[in-house]
Every structure is written in C-alpha cells, then in structure tokens.
Amino acid sequence: MGLVHYLALLSFAYDVLAQVYAILSSPSMKDIHERNMSFWSPNPLLVGCFFTLQQVFQAIWLRKLWKLAGEERKKGKAADAEDGIAGYMPWYIGGNLCTGTWAFSWNANRLDLSNLFVIANTFVQLGYLFIFLARPENRLNLHSRLSFFTHVVAKTFAGIAVLDVLHNSAAAYFVHQRPSFLTKALTGLGFGALALAPATDWIFGACLVYDLVALSVGQGQWGRDGGWSAVLGVYAVVVAGIVGARNWLRPPYVSKADDGYEAVQGQEGRM
C-alpha cells in the first residue's frame, strides 16, 4: 500500500470522529445551528442523513481501493485504472481535513473561521469535479464498481460542500436575516449554473436537488422565510428537470467496458 492509502484512511477516521464529537459535545453542532439561523440554514436532520450515507459510500470506496491495491501489489504491477482513481485521493484527503477541522471551529462558535474551511473544501471538491471528472477519459463507467464509487464519493462530497458553504456563510455573516431579492436571484442562478455545468450528471445533480430540499425544509421550519421556502422548492423542481433532461438526452457515463477499466472490472467481480 502506498502512503496515500494510509493518509486517506486516517483522514476518513479524523473526519468521522470530529463530526461525532461535534454532534455529542455541548454545545452541540445542532445548538450552534439553532443560535445562528439565517436564509441559507438547512434542515439539520436532512444534512445528517446526507453525511451518514456519504460516509457509508466512502467506507465502501476505501475498502475497494485497498483491495485492488493489494491484489495488484501481489502481481508486482500497478493497475492503470487505479492510477486515475488514486488521483482523487489527495483531493479527498484535503476535503476530510477541512470538514473535520470545520467541526471544531463550528462548535466553538467561530463561524468566521469555520467558514474558511468550508470555502476551501468547496473549491477542492468542485475543482476536482470540473477539472478532472469532466474529462472524457474519466467518465463514470457503469461496468466498474470502483469507478462508480469514486464518482459517487467525489460528487456527493462536492454536493454537500455546496450546501455547507451556503449554510456557514449565512450563519457567519447574516444571522437572523431574511433573503433579499438579490439573494433569491443569486441562489437560483447559482444552482441553475451548476445544473447546466458540463460535469454535472445525475449523481451531482441529485445532490443539488437534495441541497435545495434541505434548504426549503429548514427555512419552512424556521418560520420567518416569507415564502422563501416555497421558492427554494420551486428551484429544486427546476434543477431536477434540468438535470433529468440533460442526462436523458446525453447519458454522462460509459455503458460498456473499455480498456481503462478492464483491470478493475476483472478484480471487482470477486468483491
């Protein structure tokens, strides 16, 4: 195993333990959330469900990556398919370090500091999505489980990063404020632009829709949204329509085994 494999596993453990600490400590993550409600505050339960599912996907991905690396080491060679997939690990490690450290800043009510970590993570995750996964050779391969889970991990990480940066930014600088017309317009334009981005497929697109639903529910429960919750719900429907239409007209995945993934597919048949 290479050093990057160990660092990826350690960063995963660090992030999970930091989030658990933030949830169980006093004040808790939810306490800080409720003290700093604003126009981009999501429903915390929906955020927690997203995070939990994401960690499950990450654990599966790490297991498959380690298993493949071990099998290829026994053969005395590196897998071509893993070379491309392992390229995500530095970005993944950086993301886990950012979100794990964010939890401590958030619980200390240093939202200005925690905001720096979510901004950094958002740039890291969207950067990988739009710079690397957008390339034709890195498209999702449905015949490779490792390819599938790499895309799921990277795109759900990017999806929750979008929600995190909105939530933390509003909580840090616009506490108890209602959205202005400009805020509403920029929210719609921002999510619309992401839905239309070349690298956006049904995985990242579903995350964008989920983000908007979480925001809509959170604003509705706050009770001071002035119809903002309904607008966010409309945005969710529109984004779902855009993503669905784009994926139907031009499927963003490889539907057959190709040379770049044959080695992976052969190993994964026994996973």
C-alpha positions in Angstrom: 0.0 0.0 0.0 1.2 3.5 -0.8 1.4 6.3 1.8 -1.6 8.0 0.2 -3.8 5.0 1.0 -2.9 5.3 4.7 -3.5 9.0 4.7 -6.9 8.6 3.0 -7.9 6.1 5.7 -6.7 8.3 8.5 -8.4 11.4 7.1 -11.6 9.5 6.9 -11.4 8.5 10.5 -10.5 12.0 11.5 -13.5 13.5 9.8 -15.9 10.9 11.2 -14.6 11.3 14.8 -14.6 15.1 14.5 -18.3 15.1 13.3 -19.3 12.7 16.1 -17.6 14.8 18.7 -19.4 17.9 17.3 -22.7 16.2 17.5 -22.3 14.8 21.0 -20.4 17.7 22.7 -22.0 20.7 24.5 -22.9 23.0 22.8 -23.6 20.6 20.0 -23.5 21.1 16.3 -27.2 21.5 16.3 -27.1 24.1 19.2 -24.8 26.3 17.2 -27.0 25.8 14.1 -30.2 27.0 16.0 -28.4 30.0 17.5 -27.4 31.3 14.1 -30.3 30.7 11.8 -30.4 32.6 8.5 -31.7 32.5 5.0 -29.5 29.6 3.9 -30.0 27.4 7.0 -31.0 23.9 6.0 -32.8 21.2 8.0 -30.1 19.6 10.2 -31.7 16.2 10.1 -31.5 16.1 6.3 -27.9 17.2 6.5 -27.1 14.5 9.0 -28.7 11.8 6.7 -26.7 13.1 3.8 -23.5 12.9 5.8 -24.2 9.4 7.1 -24.9 8.0 3.7 -21.8 9.7 2.3 -19.6 8.1 5.0 -21.0 4.7 4.0 -20.1 5.3 0.4 -16.6 6.4 1.4 -16.0 3.3 3.5 -17.0 1.1 0.6 -14.8 3.1 -1.8 -11.8 2.9 0.5 -12.2 -0.8 1.0 -12.3 -1.5 -2.7 -9.3 0.8 -3.3 -7.3 -1.0 -0.7 -8.3 -4.4 -2.0 -7.3 -3.5 -5.6 -4.0 -2.1 -4.5 -3.2 -5.2 -2.5 -4.1 -7.5 -5.4 -2.0 -5.5 -7.9 0.9 -5.4 -5.4 0.9 -9.2 -5.3 1.2 -9.2 -9.1 4.1 -6.8 -9.0 2.4 -4.1 -11.0 0.1 -1.1 -10.7 -3.3 -1.0 -12.2 -3.8 1.5 -14.9 -7.3 2.0 -13.8 -6.2 2.8 -10.2 -3.8 5.4 -11.4 -6.6 7.6 -12.5 -8.8 6.9 -9.5 -5.9 7.3 -7.0 -5.6 10.8 -8.4 -8.6 11.8 -6.4 -7.1 10.7 -3.0 -5.1 13.9 -2.4 -8.3 15.9 -3.0 -10.3 13.5 -0.8 -7.7 13.8 2.0 -7.8 17.6 1.8 -11.5 17.6 1.9 -11.7 15.4 5.0 -9.1 17.6 6.8 -11.1 20.7 6.0 -14.5 19.3 7.1 -13.1 17.6 10.2 -11.4 20.8 11.4 -14.5 22.8 10.5 -16.4 20.8 13.1 -14.2 22.1 15.9 -14.5 25.7 14.7 -18.2 25.4 14.3 -18.8 24.1 17.8 -16.6 26.9 19.2 -19.0 29.3 17.5 -16.1 30.7 15.5 -18.2 30.8 12.3 -15.8 33.2 10.6 -13.0 30.6 11.0 -15.2 27.6 10.2 -16.3 29.4 7.0 -12.7 29.4 5.7 -12.6 25.6 6.0 -15.9 25.1 4.1 -14.8 27.6 1.4 -11.5 25.7 1.0 -13.3 22.3 0.8 -15.8 23.6 -1.7 -13.0 24.8 -4.0 -11.2 21.5 -3.6 -14.2 19.3 -4.4 -15.7 21.4 -7.2 -12.2 21.8 -8.6 -11.8 18.1 -8.9 -15.2 17.6 -10.3 -14.9 20.3 -13.0 -11.2 19.9 -13.8 -10.7 16.1 -13.7 -14.0 14.2 -13.7 -15.2 16.3 -16.6 -12.6 14.8 -18.9 -13.9 12.2 -21.3 -11.4 9.6 -20.1 -12.7 9.9 -16.5 -16.4 9.5 -17.2 -18.4 7.2 -15.0 -18.1 3.6 -16.1 -21.1 1.6 -15.0 -19.2 -1.7 -15.5 -16.7 -0.8 -12.9 -17.7 -0.7 -9.2 -14.6 1.2 -8.3 -15.3 3.8 -11.0 -18.9 4.1 -9.7 -18.0 4.5 -6.1 -15.2 7.0 -7.0 -17.7 9.2 -8.8 -20.3 8.8 -6.0 -17.8 9.8 -3.3 -16.3 12.7 -5.3 -19.7 14.1 -6.4 -21.5 13.7 -3.1 -18.5 15.4 -1.4 -18.9 18.3 -3.9 -22.7 18.3 -3.4 -22.6 18.6 0.4 -19.8 21.2 0.1 -22.1 23.5 -1.8 -24.7 23.2 1.0 -22.0 23.7 3.7 -20.6 26.9 2.2 -24.1 28.4 1.9 -25.1 27.4 5.4 -21.9 28.6 7.1 -21.6 31.8 5.1 -25.1 32.9 6.0 -24.7 31.8 9.7 -21.4 33.7 10.0 -22.4 37.0 8.4 -26.2 37.2 8.1 -27.6 35.9 11.3 -31.4 36.0 11.6 -31.6 37.8 8.3 -34.3 37.2 5.6 -33.2 36.8 2.0 -33.2 39.9 -0.2 -34.3 39.8 -3.8 -30.6 39.6 -4.8 -30.1 36.7 -2.6 -33.0 34.8 -4.1 -31.9 35.6 -7.6 -28.3 34.6 -7.0 -29.4 31.3 -5.4 -31.5 30.4 -8.4 -28.8 31.4 -10.9 -26.1 29.7 -8.9 -27.9 26.3 -8.7 -29.0 26.7 -12.3 -25.4 27.2 -13.5 -24.3 24.2 -11.5 -27.1 22.1 -13.0 -26.0 23.2 -16.5 -22.3 22.7 -16.0 -20.7 20.1 -18.3 -19.5 17.9 -15.4 -22.9 17.7 -13.8 -24.5 14.3 -14.1 -27.4 12.5 -12.2 -25.2 12.0 -9.1 -24.1 15.6 -8.6 -27.4 16.8 -9.9 -29.3 14.7 -7.3 -27.1 16.3 -4.6 -28.0 19.8 -5.9 -31.7 18.9 -5.7 -31.2 17.5 -2.2 -29.4 20.6 -1.1 -32.4 22.7 -2.2 -34.9 20.4 -0.5 -32.9 20.6 2.7 -32.8 24.4 2.5 -36.5 24.6 1.7 -37.4 22.4 4.7 -35.1 24.2 7.0 -36.5 27.6 6.0 -40.0 26.4 6.4 -39.4 25.2 9.9 -37.7 28.4 10.8 -41.0 30.2 10.2 -39.5 33.5 9.2 -38.9 32.8 5.5 -41.7 34.9 4.0 -42.3 32.4 1.2 -38.6 31.7 0.7 -39.2 28.0 1.5 -41.6 27.7 -1.4 -39.2 29.5 -3.8 -36.5 27.0 -2.8 -38.9 24.2 -3.5 -39.6 25.5 -7.0 -35.8 25.8 -7.6 -35.5 22.1 -6.6 -38.1 21.1 -9.2 -36.5 23.2 -11.9 -33.0 21.9 -11.2 -34.3 18.3 -11.1 -35.9 18.9 -14.5 -32.7 20.4 -16.0 -30.5 17.5 -14.7 -33.0 14.9 -15.8 -33.4 16.3 -19.3 -29.6 16.6 -19.8 -28.9 13.1 -18.6 -31.7 11.6 -20.7 -30.5 13.4 -23.9 -26.9 12.7 -23.3 -26.1 10.0 -20.8 -22.9 11.1 -18.9 -21.4 7.6 -18.5 -19.7 4.8 -20.2 -22.1 1.9 -20.9 -19.6 -0.7 -21.8 -16.3 -1.9 -20.5 -13.3 -0.1 -22.0 -9.5 -0.6 -21.8 -9.2 1.9 -18.9 -11.3 -0.2 -16.6 -10.9 -3.8 -17.7 -8.3 -4.5 -14.9 -10.7 -3.1 -12.3 -13.7 -4.9 -13.6 -11.8 -8.2 -13.6 -10.8 -7.8 -9.9 -14.2 -6.5 -8.8 -16.1 -9.5 -10.0 -14.8 -11.2 -6.8 -15.6 -8.3 -4.4 
